[in-house]
Amino acid sequence: MALTETSAWNEFLMVRYFNGAHSKSSSNHH
């Protein structure tokens, strides 16, 4: 895997993780 692909993949995983955490916390508020 190319370095740029690895960076993009890590960024994608981080975005998914943060979106998931935000989604959970927002559903807990409701």
N, C-alpha and C positions, 0 to 999 in steps of 0.2 A: 504494500500500500504506500502511495506517495505521501510525503510529509504534509502537503497541502490537503490531501484527502483525510489524513488522520486528524488534522486541526479542525476541518469542517465537521467531521464525524463527532469529535469531542464536543464541539460547540453545539451540535444538534442534540447530543445526549444531555448536555447541561441545560439547554433550553427546555427539553422535555421534562427533565427532573424539576426545574424551577416552576414550570407551568403546572406540573402535577402537584407540587407542594402548595402552590397558590390556590389551585382548584380545591384541594382538601381543606385548607384553612378557610376558604370562603364558604364551602359547604358546611363546615363546623359552625360558622357564624349564623347560618340559617338553620 
